Amino acid sequence: MSDETQSNDSVQEPKKVSLADAIKNKLAQKKQEQADEKVNGQLRGGNSAVMRNQNNKKPNNQRRRTGGS
């Protein structure tokens, strides 16, 4: 009977990580991904001109909608 309880206790629970450690790990992972993208991004060559500018900002037409002066 005691053997069963010990085997149940040995089931690994998710390790609790502090918030600071989690943020550090996430930041390190993000930096690694960006470094990988830079290395693989050079394979594109001259295709960087394909990227376009963002759309222009739409004008604020609140004055027209509300009939303001």
N, C-alpha and C positions, 0 to 999 in steps of 0.2 A: 504494500500500500504506500509506503514511504517512497518507494522507487517511482511510482506514478507521479507523485507530487513534485519530485525533483525533476522529472522529465518535463513536466509542464512549466516549471520555473525556468528551465533552460531555453525555452522558446524566446528567441531574440525579439525584443520590442524595439520599435524605432528609437534611435538614439536622440535624446533631447539636445538641441543645439541652441545656443544663445542667439539672440537676434543679431548681435554684432558679428558673430562668426558666420551666420547665414548671409549677411550682407557682404562680408569680405569674400566668401566663397562665390557668391553670385557675381561680384565685380570682377574677380579673377577669371571666372568663366567667360564673362562678356569681353574682357580684354583679349583673352585667348582667341575667341571667335573673330574679333576684329583683326587680329594679327593674321589669322588664317585667311580672312577675306582679302587682305592686302596682298598676300602671297599669291592667292588664286586669282585676284583681280588683274594682275599683270598679264594673265593669259588672254584677256579680252583684246588687248592691243589698242587699236585706234577706234574702238567702238564706243568710247566715252562720249563722243559727240552725239550719240543717240539720245542721251538724256535731255529732257526739255525743262524750260522754266515753269514755275508754278503759275497757275491761273492768276490773272489780275484780281484784286479785291473788288467785290461788287459794291456799287455805290449805296450809301444809306439813304433809303427813300422814305424814312419815317415821317419826315415833314410833309411829303406829298400824301402819304396815307392818312395822316391825322388831320390834315387841313391846317397845319400851323402856318404862322405868318412868315 
